[in-house]
Amino acid sequence: MNMQQLLNTIKSLLAHDKGLLAMDESVATCNKRFANLGIPQTIDARRAYRELIITTPNLNESISGVILYDETIRQHTADGTSFLKVLNDVGIIPGIKVDKGTEELAHHNGEKITAGLDGLRDRLNEYVALGARFAKWRAVIIIGEGIPTQGCIEANAQALARYAVLCQEAGLVPIVEPEVLMEGAHTIEQCSEVTEKMLRTVFKQLYLQRVVLEAMLLKPNMVLPGLACAKPTSEDEVAEATINCLLRSVPAAVPGIAFLSGGQSSEAASARLNAMHVKFKSRLPWTITFSFARAIQQPALEIWRNQTSKALAAQQALAHRATCNRAANRGEYTPALE
């Protein structure tokens, strides 16, 4: 493990109020989003869409790193240039999603475990050789009747910790992503309780696996009520609940926290991130930023729809959302930017 190399990567990822763009959708997930918009579910369409993203003019002004998928990290632009070269040429750091998605957790009805630990060491070494500098692994926690169970929380925390230490061994910065899903009718208080419990368990396992906290990043959910919860919640309430939860559960040694959007609207994700910076930035022991997928991509995808004539407008929408989130990192986002 080259500690200085890992620290340098983290420093670059967190610099200048920039954030991360998650473009690591699996083939199945990407195809599902394409199908909803009438876009052909082909490798050529996926390649064209991802080329549109990484060649967006001035994307590097707001985005410091992108999380790629196994298919994407090997792809090239229409003129034959590798995606990794395009990113490196503009100073955007390439990363890679390395988990293999979720599956049913045995004897835990309705709960999930993330697959992908088998053969992970070899896959990480391959990604390093390809040019990746950081990685991501997502665990999924569902709030429902009688769940999450302690067994589910601990199984996912152990997997995250084993992934993280293997990344550091290989020379990749691990992004640790324990996501409490928004689906359900749970309150913001219930989400806070589950998120804190999950994070405390994750950091216990990271400690046991000897993960160097200074050489990792955390990618958590914001503390939010479930999508079916009838009680309205303000941006300030989300900011307060989220930061207080993190202050109680995330060690100060962690250099950065990059929030996932988790199904929030683009505008809501920006506004809530902004509120955290406005209310709490001077008190925080870590840098907070964004690592959004749909909250940055969805407006562009809806414009593009596999039409070459719409590519520039789609790129402008993508750049706009990235710019809004960088403004949120400065506490300068307002609805007027929309």
Buried (B, 14 or more C-beta within 10 A) or exposed (E): EEEEBBBEBBEBBBEEBBBBBBBBBBBEEBBEBBEEEEBEBEEEBBBBBBBBBBBBEEBBEBBBBBBBBBBBBEBBBEEEEBBBEBBBEBEBBBBBBBBBBBEEBEEBEBBBBBEBBEEBEEBBBBBBEBBBBBBBBBBBBBBBEEBBBEBBBBBBBBBBBBBBBBBBEBBBBBBBBBBBBBEBBBBBEBBBBBBBBBBBBBBBBBEEBEBBBEBBBBBBBBBBBBBEBEEEBEBEBBBBBBBBBBBEBBBEEBBBBBBBBBBBEBBBBBBBBBBBBBBBBEEBEBBBBBBBBBBBBBBBBBBBEBEEEBBBEBBBBBBBBBBBBBBBBEBBBEEEBE
